[in-house]
Amino acid sequence: MANTFSRRRFLTTAAALAGGAALLTAYKYKPLSAVTAIEPATGSRYYPPALLGLRGNHEGSEIFSHAAALHGKTFTLPEKAEEDYDLVVVGAGASGLSAAFRFSKLHPEAKILIVDNHDDFGGHAKRTEFVVDGKTLCTFGGSECLDAPQSTFSEEVHALLRELDLDYIKLGTYFQEDLYQERLNLQTAVLFNRATFGKDELVIVGKEHLNAENAAEAIPKFPISEEAKKVLLELYTRPRDYLKGKTQEQKQIFASQTSYHDFLKDVVGLPEDGLAFLSDISSDYWGHSIRAISVSAAVESGYPGVSELGLEEEPFEEEPYIYHFPDGNSSITRLLVRKLIPAAVSGSTMEDIVTAKVDYSLLDTPENRVRLRLNTTALRIDNETDGIALAYMTRGGKELKKVTARKCIFAGHSTITPHIIPSMPEEQKAAMKSNVKIPIVYAKVALRNSRAFHKLGIYRLYLPTSAYSVMQLDEPSNIGDYRHADNADQPIVLHMSRIATAREGDTAREMYRNGRSLLNTRSYPELEKEALDIVRILFDMAGENLDDTLAGIAIHRWAHGYSYEQVGLWDSDEEAEAATALMRRPVGNIHMAGSDVAWMPYLQNAIDEGLRAAHEAAA
Ligand SMILES: Cc1cc2nc3c(=O)[nH]c(=O)nc-3n(C[C@H](O)[C@H](O)[C@H](O)COP(=O)(O)OP(=O)(O)OC[C@H]3O[C@@H](n4cnc5c(N)ncnc54)[C@H](O)[C@@H]3O)c2cc1C
């Protein structure tokens, strides 16, 4: 089945699956970072971007939503409402904040309450700050970049960016595109692991990731069988029409119904160790391994061995990976909060937002027309005659609180709505449950210097079948007063990405669910150990001491990461369109936003849905 619903474009490297690949050496260190105790959100020292340890869906953030969604607890509305608003927004991610911003433009006097279950705003667009030897390093904990803004952003999204004074073309000029390859002369590499490939081995690939030009030099060095090397070389440098003899129609049916994994195994005859090497090339990009990638999707993505099959490629415009704030799309949510609650966020330009001070004690004060309440989970939303009533629980709180409002915009995870909006029609509840999100972990490791990487001559790695499948020195952006490291001796953040989707499962949804269950069994020390053991292997290879260089670690665990996106092997365009049309329907005075209702894991969809819901609610 064709996948016309779009594709993931924002990740630049191939990557990984979690699962329990036990590749690593002895447990050499104590877990670094105990999660800092949370202060009340009203305290002036409350500053969640500086918290290390387990971030993303941090400890305590999902207790109440899981009680409703997993344990069937039904919450009832308290009798007395404590507050009354014109609008309540559930979810302080890009979508909820955009919705609040648009609604307040349309109704400048409106009183708005935004609630979010996390200790920080931004949803997936979170940031982490490390202070290393006196220097503050900002990095992204989730949503990274504006992906293909020229070709995929709607006019409404462009208009919102202009209202935020965000000039993305200018943003692109701050990105140090030539830093690693040209100025520092660093390359990409593959790190093979002992558990799958018999030894830990680093193979330098070249300036670009593995391709037809550099394959002949790199592949012979791989620790895999001679037969696998031969077939891989052919796939990269002289692919054939492996479907020769089939009619065009037969080829197209085959390509839409067969996984790339099965094609490589059964049609091409790639041996197991060659398959292991390729198994994760789709993970970062699509959120699942090559077992859930159709041959058609492989053609579309330009994967090795499919260019001569005579299958049509959908042309798409590639845009460079340059629209990146040092803290990723967190800066966009900070810009939104600055517009909504100006007193809480200092500064006035897109250049100063990265180093702007956010005073969290001013987010939820009675003087504000717009209030942002963190650590607060919405657990029941009912329609009333002329508005809505919403019950929420605040972390550490003992009892439910009730607020009323004329309208509600729900911009949280769609799968919880059947449990907290009982009046939602059954067919809409079923559609809301279809958005099974992809589990992802981003580990952020602060280093006092990057000498180990310079000694090895590398800045980015692909790690097939490892716990984390992509590792790279952080994306380099110099904006405002913020400066990224530009030599080996300066502190820097190492970014590691793990797509925690399981390989096992009959459908993509099952793979995501199985992966999430596995991820939920991992303790924080285990996650930290898995990340640092891989870094240690590299440091040992470089003859550098990790313990002396390590300055801090934050692990952003996103049990519910990317929104579900149409998967060609299992979903048709018609199913995707029908589900999303149902999901967008308002339930009385409750309007639906969030990237989930678009089945699209992108900032632009989150914003589009937020703006649409705001217009609906404001009408
Ligand atoms: C690791 C990662 C990397 C990504 N990288 C990119 C990228 O580079 N570019 C890109 O375009 N997109 C990226 N994305 C996709 C990302 O989802 C979108 O960019 C965007 O941030 C989604 O915004 P949202 O507001 O729809 O949802 P979210 O960001 O998930 O925000 C929803 C918020 O609502 C809260 N919530 C849910 N239910 C409740 C409730 N009952 N009560 C209170 N609060 C609730 C959630 O916990 C969350 O904080 C990435 C996602 C992840 C996970």
The ligand as a Tripos MOL2 file, in Angstrom:
@<TRIPOS>MOLECULE
LIG
   53    58     1     0     0
SMALL
NO_CHARGES

@<TRIPOS>ATOM
      1 C1         12.7410   12.0280   20.9340 C.3       1 LIG1
      2 C2         11.8840   12.8240   20.0010 C.ar      1 LIG1
      3 C3         12.4700   13.5720   18.9810 C.ar      1 LIG1
      4 C4         11.6770   14.3200   18.1200 C.ar      1 LIG1
      5 N1         12.2890   15.0870   17.1640 N.ar      1 LIG1
      6 C5         11.5240   15.8650   16.3670 C.ar      1 LIG1
      7 C6         12.1270   16.7550   15.4380 C.ar      1 LIG1
      8 O1         13.3470   16.8540   15.3590 O.2       1 LIG1
      9 N2         11.3210   17.4960   14.6380 N.ar      1 LIG1
     10 C7          9.9640   17.4140   14.7080 C.ar      1 LIG1
     11 O2          9.2790   18.1160   13.9440 O.2       1 LIG1
     12 N3          9.3770   16.5950   15.5950 N.ar      1 LIG1
     13 C8         10.1170   15.8350   16.4290 C.ar      1 LIG1
     14 N4          9.5130   15.0310   17.3600 N.ar      1 LIG1
     15 C9          8.0480   14.9320   17.3920 C.3       1 LIG1
     16 C10         7.3760   15.7560   18.5070 C.3       1 LIG1
     17 O3          6.4080   14.8970   19.0350 O.3       1 LIG1
     18 C11         6.7490   17.0350   17.9410 C.3       1 LIG1
     19 O4          7.7670   17.8640   17.4310 O.3       1 LIG1
     20 C12         6.0070   17.8950   18.9650 C.3       1 LIG1
     21 O5          6.8740   18.2200   20.0160 O.3       1 LIG1
     22 C13         4.7280   17.2770   19.4690 C.3       1 LIG1
     23 O6          4.0350   18.2460   20.2240 O.3       1 LIG1
     24 P1          2.6140   17.9510   20.8780 P.3       1 LIG1
     25 O7          2.2580   19.1680   21.6440 O.co2     1 LIG1
     26 O8          1.6770   17.4570   19.8670 O.co2     1 LIG1
     27 O9          2.8320   16.7240   21.8830 O.3       1 LIG1
     28 P2          3.7790   16.6080   23.1500 P.3       1 LIG1
     29 O10         5.0520   17.3050   22.9090 O.co2     1 LIG1
     30 O11         3.8050   15.1770   23.5130 O.co2     1 LIG1
     31 O12         2.9920   17.4370   24.2940 O.3       1 LIG1
     32 C14         1.8220   16.9580   24.9220 C.3       1 LIG1
     33 C15         1.9200   17.2260   26.4160 C.3       1 LIG1
     34 O13         0.6540   16.9340   27.0180 O.3       1 LIG1
     35 C16         0.9020   16.2100   28.2200 C.3       1 LIG1
     36 N5         -0.3070   15.4660   28.6080 N.ar      1 LIG1
     37 C17        -0.8240   14.3620   28.0220 C.ar      1 LIG1
     38 N6         -1.9470   13.9630   28.6550 N.ar      1 LIG1
     39 C18        -2.1230   14.8420   29.6950 C.ar      1 LIG1
     40 C19        -3.0850   14.9580   30.7280 C.ar      1 LIG1
     41 N7         -4.1000   14.0990   30.8410 N.pl3     1 LIG1
     42 N8         -2.9550   15.9710   31.6190 N.ar      1 LIG1
     43 C20        -1.9260   16.8640   31.5340 C.ar      1 LIG1
     44 N9         -0.9780   16.7920   30.5640 N.ar      1 LIG1
     45 C21        -1.0890   15.7940   29.6550 C.ar      1 LIG1
     46 C22         2.0540   15.3000   27.7900 C.3       1 LIG1
     47 O14         2.6650   14.6490   28.8610 O.3       1 LIG1
     48 C23         2.9340   16.3150   27.0860 C.3       1 LIG1
     49 O15         3.7360   17.0090   28.0060 O.3       1 LIG1
     50 C24        10.2770   14.2940   18.2520 C.ar      1 LIG1
     51 C25         9.6860   13.5250   19.2630 C.ar      1 LIG1
     52 C26        10.4830   12.8120   20.1370 C.ar      1 LIG1
     53 C27         9.8310   12.0070   21.2270 C.3       1 LIG1
@<TRIPOS>BOND
     1     1     2 1
     2     2     3 ar
     3     2    52 ar
     4     3     4 ar
     5     4     5 ar
     6     4    50 ar
     7     5     6 ar
     8     6     7 ar
     9     6    13 1
    10     7     8 2
    11     7     9 ar
    12     9    10 ar
    13    10    11 2
    14    10    12 ar
    15    12    13 ar
    16    13    14 ar
    17    14    15 1
    18    14    50 ar
    19    15    16 1
    20    16    17 1
    21    16    18 1
    22    18    19 1
    23    18    20 1
    24    20    21 1
    25    20    22 1
    26    22    23 1
    27    23    24 1
    28    24    25 2
    29    24    26 1
    30    24    27 1
    31    27    28 1
    32    28    29 2
    33    28    30 1
    34    28    31 1
    35    31    32 1
    36    32    33 1
    37    33    34 1
    38    33    48 1
    39    34    35 1
    40    35    36 1
    41    35    46 1
    42    36    37 ar
    43    36    45 ar
    44    37    38 ar
    45    38    39 ar
    46    39    40 ar
    47    39    45 ar
    48    40    41 1
    49    40    42 ar
    50    42    43 ar
    51    43    44 ar
    52    44    45 ar
    53    46    47 1
    54    46    48 1
    55    48    49 1
    56    50    51 ar
    57    51    52 ar
    58    52    53 1
@<TRIPOS>SUBSTRUCTURE
     1 LIG1         1 GROUP 0 **** ****
